[in-house]
Amino acid sequence: MKKLTVSILFVTLILLGQAIFISAQNTLSADMAAAVDKVAGEALAESGVPSASVVVVRDGKIAYAKAFGKAKLEGGVPATVEMRYSIGSVSKQFTAAALLMLQEEGKLSLDDKVGKYIPGLTRANDITIRQILTHTSGYQDYWPQDYVMPPMLKPTTSQAIMNTWAKKPLDFEPGSTYQYSNTNYVIAGAIIEKVSGMPLMDFLQKRIFAPLKMTSVADIDKARLGDTDPTGYFRYGIGPLHAAPKEGPGWLFAAGELAMTASDLAKWDISIIEKSLLKPASYAEFGRDTLLNNGVSIRYGLGVSVGTQNSHHFLSHSGEVSGFVSQNTVFPEDRAAIVVLTNQDASAAAGTISNGISRLLFRATFASAEARSEQAKQIFAGLQKGTIDRSLFTDDANAYFSDQALKDLAATLGSLGEIKSVTQTGSSLRGGMTGRSFNVSFANGRSFRAWTYEMPDGKLEQYQIAEN
């Protein structure tokens, strides 16, 4: 249910348990597959998360599918790619897609007010369906915790959740702030049922899962996964793993009710790449960044985060329910996707694995970033001494680096000592050039920002420095 932010970890490789391949239409090279194995194995070894099921899509096809570690610690049951994992808040994009389908049929508009379908909620006649899908409504989240509270062990209903949390005063004025809230998607699910006249899962099965041949999907809002699926785990701090409690029926609903194999989730990702299920206009809405009332971007579309990673456009979401964490990322223009499902809650391994694999998929881009960082470091080190390699620069930049400029830079930067690290922090396009920014750090704790503009022929039109 929660949306997790995680970092990349690199540690000594220890492969956990048995890893099993399934056939794929377009396989990764042996070197690339081995590198993905290494990323997954290291992440599990470092985090202690029992297992992961990983699928990589390339060229619009499943190219890699493998499971690592133990699905059940009791008896040492190995994870396999046929096992279903709870996907938590990754479920939200299916809810959003269902509403887009109903909009395509003219049965509603995302700009309709919530009160048209679910009257009686706080400010329901001021809040739109689009605002609940983008978490800009102001409705308070009913489950921000990363554990299951005692009341959640008992059954509930979507109406009870709305009565308790969606009839409170709003946390903020609609459209003024982004604040992640599972309550929004309970309301969204209730609207789907009201407009379609069908239970939510029946609608999803008929309109999404069956057409995409996603045969493994389970509704864990009704019951826990079966004996042949992984056990979900949790731990207190860095203590031993324990079987996670199961939320009571009704708590997950349209916000996090789905479980499936990683390969079935990849089928959904492929449908996004191919734009095979919705109309082009709907996919545009699905992945469009949302702007607040003041024009500020929130980098969130309809049930997906949106952004770029080293100039690669992505749609992404993580998910967490009791005992499970997932990460699903699609790179539509690159026709690639990464699915990682794990069986321990409040853990970072899914995101770590996903980020590590994305670095491998776009290795050329990252290699370029690393090369540019090294170049930026060498230029900075030269300026500390009052020298530059003028062959790297355009005529304009060489004019900028006058004798006075080099004298000033050497006098102020020379005493900083040896550079500790230089890391590229961003890139952009402007004026026919590629702009790059770098963080330059020193052992004494001081750090500087360097930013460049690079011409198409590789020469630098600009290299400037300021202290952070």
PARO-459839 format. One line per field, with one value per residue (C-alpha): residue in three letters; z, y, x; residue number from 1. Coordinates in steps of 0.1 Angstrom, whole numbers, m for minus. Each point is the difference from the previous one (the first is absolute). Example, Ala and Ser with C-alpha at 12.3 -4.5 7.8 and 13.67 -1.06 7.14 Angstrom:
// residues 2
r: (ALA  SER)
c3: (78  m7)
c2: (m45  34)
c1: (123  14)
k: (1  2)
//
This chain:
// residues 468
r: (MET  LYS  LYS  LEU  THR  VAL  SER  ILE  LEU  PHE  VAL  THR  LEU  ILE  LEU  LEU  GLY  GLN  ALA  ILE  PHE  ILE  SER  ALA  GLN  ASN  THR  LEU  SER  ALA  ASP  MET  ALA  ALA  ALA  VAL  ASP  LYS  VAL  ALA  GLY  GLU  ALA  LEU  ALA  GLU  SER  GLY  VAL  PRO  SER  ALA  SER  VAL  VAL  VAL  VAL  ARG  ASP  GLY  LYS  ILE  ALA  TYR  ALA  LYS  ALA  PHE  GLY  LYS  ALA  LYS  LEU  GLU  GLY  GLY  VAL  PRO  ALA  THR  VAL  GLU  MET  ARG  TYR  SER  ILE  GLY  SER  VAL  SER  LYS  GLN  PHE  THR  ALA  ALA  ALA  LEU  LEU  MET  LEU  GLN  GLU  GLU  GLY  LYS  LEU  SER  LEU  ASP  ASP  LYS  VAL  GLY  LYS  TYR  ILE  PRO  GLY  LEU  THR  ARG  ALA  ASN  ASP  ILE  THR  ILE  ARG  GLN  ILE  LEU  THR  HIS  THR  SER  GLY  TYR  GLN  ASP  TYR  TRP  PRO  GLN  ASP  TYR  VAL  MET  PRO  PRO  MET  LEU  LYS  PRO  THR  THR  SER  GLN  ALA  ILE  MET  ASN  THR  TRP  ALA  LYS  LYS  PRO  LEU  ASP  PHE  GLU  PRO  GLY  SER  THR  TYR  GLN  TYR  SER  ASN  THR  ASN  TYR  VAL  ILE  ALA  GLY  ALA  ILE  ILE  GLU  LYS  VAL  SER  GLY  MET  PRO  LEU  MET  ASP  PHE  LEU  GLN  LYS  ARG  ILE  PHE  ALA  PRO  LEU  LYS  MET  THR  SER  VAL  ALA  ASP  ILE  ASP  LYS  ALA  ARG  LEU  GLY  ASP  THR  ASP  PRO  THR  GLY  TYR  PHE  ARG  TYR  GLY  ILE  GLY  PRO  LEU  HIS  ALA  ALA  PRO  LYS  GLU  GLY  PRO  GLY  TRP  LEU  PHE  ALA  ALA  GLY  GLU  LEU  ALA  MET  THR  ALA  SER  ASP  LEU  ALA  LYS  TRP  ASP  ILE  SER  ILE  ILE  GLU  LYS  SER  LEU  LEU  LYS  PRO  ALA  SER  TYR  ALA  GLU  PHE  GLY  ARG  ASP  THR  LEU  LEU  ASN  ASN  GLY  VAL  SER  ILE  ARG  TYR  GLY  LEU  GLY  VAL  SER  VAL  GLY  THR  GLN  ASN  SER  HIS  HIS  PHE  LEU  SER  HIS  SER  GLY  GLU  VAL  SER  GLY  PHE  VAL  SER  GLN  ASN  THR  VAL  PHE  PRO  GLU  ASP  ARG  ALA  ALA  ILE  VAL  VAL  LEU  THR  ASN  GLN  ASP  ALA  SER  ALA  ALA  ALA  GLY  THR  ILE  SER  ASN  GLY  ILE  SER  ARG  LEU  LEU  PHE  ARG  ALA  THR  PHE  ALA  SER  ALA  GLU  ALA  ARG  SER  GLU  GLN  ALA  LYS  GLN  ILE  PHE  ALA  GLY  LEU  GLN  LYS  GLY  THR  ILE  ASP  ARG  SER  LEU  PHE  THR  ASP  ASP  ALA  ASN  ALA  TYR  PHE  SER  ASP  GLN  ALA  LEU  LYS  ASP  LEU  ALA  ALA  THR  LEU  GLY  SER  LEU  GLY  GLU  ILE  LYS  SER  VAL  THR  GLN  THR  GLY  SER  SER  LEU  ARG  GLY  GLY  MET  THR  GLY  ARG  SER  PHE  ASN  VAL  SER  PHE  ALA  ASN  GLY  ARG  SER  PHE  ARG  ALA  TRP  THR  TYR  GLU  MET  PRO  ASP  GLY  LYS  LEU  GLU  GLN  TYR  GLN  ILE  ALA  GLU  ASN)
c3: (0  7  m26  9  m9  0  m9  m19  21  m11  22  m2  m20  18  m20  22  m7  m34  m31  m28  m36  m21  m38  m15  m35  m1  25  14  m9  24  13  6  17  23  9  8  21  19  7  14  20  16  9  18  17  13  11  13  m20  m6  m37  m32  m33  m28  m36  m26  m32  m30  m35  13  9  32  m2  34  28  31  37  28  36  23  m5  34  27  17  m19  m23  m29  m29  m19  m35  m28  0  35  7  21  13  m20  25  m15  m34  m1  m2  m37  m8  19  m20  m32  8  4  m33  m17  15  m12  m35  0  10  33  20  m3  22  5  15  36  24  15  m33  8  37  18  37  1  11  m28  m24  m23  m2  m5  m34  m9  m15  34  18  m25  2  39  m1  15  36  13  29  m4  20  0  0  25  m12  23  6  29  22  m16  m34  10  0  m31  m13  m32  m24  13  36  m11  m19  30  24  m22  m29  23  20  m7  m29  6  m25  m27  m30  m27  22  12  m8  29  m6  13  m3  8  m34  m17  22  m13  m35  3  14  m31  m23  16  0  m37  m14  21  6  30  m6  m4  m25  m21  2  m10  m29  m14  8  13  m24  m32  11  10  36  13  34  16  35  22  33  14  6  12  4  m28  m3  13  m33  1  22  36  8  27  23  27  29  m8  m10  20  m14  m27  11  m21  m7  12  m27  m3  6  m30  m15  10  m34  m25  m30  17  3  m5  m27  m1  m31  m15  m11  m36  1  13  m29  m24  13  m5  m36  m6  11  m24  m28  9  m6  25  2  m26  m6  17  31  2  m4  31  19  m2  0  28  23  8  33  0  2  m31  20  m14  23  m24  4  m26  5  24  m12  7  m31  m7  m18  10  m19  m28  0  5  26  16  34  32  31  22  35  20  30  m8  m36  m19  m38  m26  m35  m25  m37  m25  m28  m27  7  m2  33  35  33  24  35  26  35  31  29  9  9  m20  m28  m20  m28  m8  3  m25  m24  1  m5  m30  m16  2  m19  m26  m8  6  m29  15  34  m15  m17  33  17  m27  2  37  m4  m25  23  28  m22  m11  36  12  m28  10  35  m15  m24  m31  m25  m31  m26  m26  21  m4  m27  m9  22  30  m5  m1  33  16  m2  18  27  3  4  25  21  m2  11  29  14  m9  4  38  m1  m5  m19  m13  18  m26  m30  m7  m28  15  m30  m38  m23  m35  m9  m30  m20  28  28  35  29  37  23  38  9  36  20  31  21  m4  m25  m33  m32  m29  m35  m31  m37  m34  m26  m38  m24  m9  37  7  31  m5  37  33  31  37  32  36  13)
c2: (0  23  16  m6  19  m20  3  m22  m22  m19  m27  m34  m25  m29  m18  m11  m32  m14  21  m12  12  0  1  35  12  23  m10  23  m7  m24  29  22  m28  m7  37  0  m31  18  31  m21  m23  29  18  m31  m7  36  4  m35  1  m37  0  19  m7  21  5  23  11  10  9  m4  m37  m19  m5  m12  m17  m14  m6  2  m11  m16  4  m17  m1  m28  m31  21  1  17  29  m8  23  m17  13  30  29  28  32  25  35  m10  m11  37  3  m27  21  31  m20  m12  36  10  m28  13  35  m14  m14  34  m14  26  26  2  37  m10  9  m30  10  m9  m36  m2  28  8  1  31  26  m27  27  18  m29  m17  m37  12  15  m33  m19  25  2  37  m2  7  m32  m15  m33  m28  m21  20  m25  m27  m26  m14  17  m21  14  m11  m36  1  2  33  14  28  19  m2  12  30  7  2  17  17  19  16  36  0  0  28  20  m22  4  19  m28  m36  m24  m37  m15  m35  15  16  m34  m15  28  m7  m37  9  23  m28  m24  27  9  m35  m18  m27  m9  15  m34  m12  32  m3  m37  6  31  m3  m34  m23  20  1  m37  9  m34  1  30  m4  23  0  24  m31  m25  m5  m17  m38  m26  m1  37  19  8  37  10  29  7  23  21  m24  m29  m34  m3  m9  m9  32  4  2  30  m6  m2  33  21  m3  3  23  13  m32  m31  m19  m28  m17  m14  24  m12  9  35  2  m7  31  20  m13  12  35  m1  m13  23  m31  3  37  28  21  30  m21  m11  37  8  m30  10  38  19  19  36  15  31  22  m18  m21  m35  m30  m26  m23  m10  m23  m27  3  22  16  13  m5  m19  12  12  m33  7  m24  m8  m17  m10  m19  m19  m14  m21  m21  m23  12  28  5  23  4  23  5  19  4  16  m25  m29  m13  m8  m14  m20  m9  m17  m8  m16  22  33  33  m11  16  m30  3  36  m8  m28  20  30  m23  m17  34  9  m31  5  35  m7  22  30  m6  m6  34  16  m15  11  36  m1  m9  27  26  m12  5  34  11  m14  20  32  m5  5  28  m22  m14  m23  25  m27  m11  34  22  34  16  m21  6  38  m4  m17  31  5  18  m29  m26  21  5  m37  m12  25  m11  m37  m10  m3  m25  m29  m33  m6  m28  m7  15  m13  10  12  9  6  21  14  37  21  m31  m10  m26  15  m20  7  m15  m1  3  m9  3  m19  32  m1  28  m6  18  0  m1  3  m3  4  m24  6  m29  m5  m5  33  19  34  5  m12  20  m5  11  m12  m20)
c1: (0  29  22  36  32  32  37  24  22  30  14  18  m19  m16  m26  m29  m18  m10  m4  m22  m3  m31  0  m1  m6  30  27  27  36  18  21  m30  m20  30  2  m37  5  28  m21  m29  23  19  m32  m15  33  3  m36  m8  m33  m9  m8  m6  m17  15  m11  17  m18  21  m12  m36  5  9  37  9  m20  16  m7  25  0  m25  m38  m5  27  m19  13  22  m24  18  m17  m11  m12  m34  m7  m23  10  m22  7  m15  m4  11  m37  m9  9  m26  m26  10  m2  m35  m12  17  m20  m32  9  7  m36  m14  m13  20  27  31  m10  m33  m5  2  m34  m17  7  7  m19  5  38  18  0  m10  m16  34  23  4  7  33  10  m6  21  29  m1  m8  m35  7  m16  20  19  m16  32  33  17  24  m16  m35  m18  m24  m32  13  0  m38  m23  m11  m17  8  m30  13  34  m16  m23  30  27  m18  m25  28  11  24  37  4  m19  m7  27  24  22  11  m5  m1  m32  m15  m34  0  0  m26  m23  12  m9  m34  m6  9  m25  m27  4  7  m25  26  22  35  18  m26  5  38  m1  m23  16  37  11  m18  9  37  m1  11  m11  17  m17  m14  m21  17  m26  m21  26  38  20  0  24  19  7  26  m5  3  24  8  26  5  31  27  m15  m11  m27  m35  m30  m20  m36  m27  m22  m36  m24  m10  31  19  m28  9  32  20  m20  19  25  15  31  27  m5  m37  8  25  m29  m17  32  3  m36  11  30  m22  m30  m22  m28  m9  m3  31  m17  m6  37  10  m22  13  36  m4  17  m24  2  m12  m22  32  15  25  7  m6  15  m31  m25  m30  12  36  30  14  35  33  31  30  m23  m20  m37  m16  m34  6  m16  9  m23  m2  m25  6  29  7  17  0  15  m14  17  m8  22  m26  22  28  m25  14  m14  13  m22  13  m21  12  m14  10  m18  17  31  21  10  m26  10  37  m3  m21  24  30  m16  m9  36  9  m27  12  37  11  m18  15  34  m3  m10  30  24  m14  4  36  5  m16  23  31  m11  m7  34  17  m18  13  34  m10  2  m24  2  m13  m6  m30  m18  m16  13  m26  10  37  m8  m18  30  22  32  m19  m25  27  18  m32  m9  34  2  m34  m1  36  m1  m29  24  m7  m35  m18  m27  m19  m35  m23  m33  m21  m2  m21  m2  2  10  10  24  0  1  15  3  25  7  36  9  32  12  m3  m38  m3  m18  m5  m24  15  m22  8  m15  13  m2  m10  37  9  17  m10  m17  m1  15  m9  4  m18  2  m30)
k: (1  2  3  4  5  6  7  8  9  10  11  12  13  14  15  16  17  18  19  20  21  22  23  24  25  26  27  28  29  30  31  32  33  34  35  36  37  38  39  40  41  42  43  44  45  46  47  48  49  50  51  52  53  54  55  56  57  58  59  60  61  62  63  64  65  66  67  68  69  70  71  72  73  74  75  76  77  78  79  80  81  82  83  84  85  86  87  88  89  90  91  92  93  94  95  96  97  98  99  100  101  102  103  104  105  106  107  108  109  110  111  112  113  114  115  116  117  118  119  120  121  122  123  124  125  126  127  128  129  130  131  132  133  134  135  136  137  138  139  140  141  142  143  144  145  146  147  148  149  150  151  152  153  154  155  156  157  158  159  160  161  162  163  164  165  166  167  168  169  170  171  172  173  174  175  176  177  178  179  180  181  182  183  184  185  186  187  188  189  190  191  192  193  194  195  196  197  198  199  200  201  202  203  204  205  206  207  208  209  210  211  212  213  214  215  216  217  218  219  220  221  222  223  224  225  226  227  228  229  230  231  232  233  234  235  236  237  238  239  240  241  242  243  244  245  246  247  248  249  250  251  252  253  254  255  256  257  258  259  260  261  262  263  264  265  266  267  268  269  270  271  272  273  274  275  276  277  278  279  280  281  282  283  284  285  286  287  288  289  290  291  292  293  294  295  296  297  298  299  300  301  302  303  304  305  306  307  308  309  310  311  312  313  314  315  316  317  318  319  320  321  322  323  324  325  326  327  328  329  330  331  332  333  334  335  336  337  338  339  340  341  342  343  344  345  346  347  348  349  350  351  352  353  354  355  356  357  358  359  360  361  362  363  364  365  366  367  368  369  370  371  372  373  374  375  376  377  378  379  380  381  382  383  384  385  386  387  388  389  390  391  392  393  394  395  396  397  398  399  400  401  402  403  404  405  406  407  408  409  410  411  412  413  414  415  416  417  418  419  420  421  422  423  424  425  426  427  428  429  430  431  432  433  434  435  436  437  438  439  440  441  442  443  444  445  446  447  448  449  450  451  452  453  454  455  456  457  458  459  460  461  462  463  464  465  466  467  468)
//
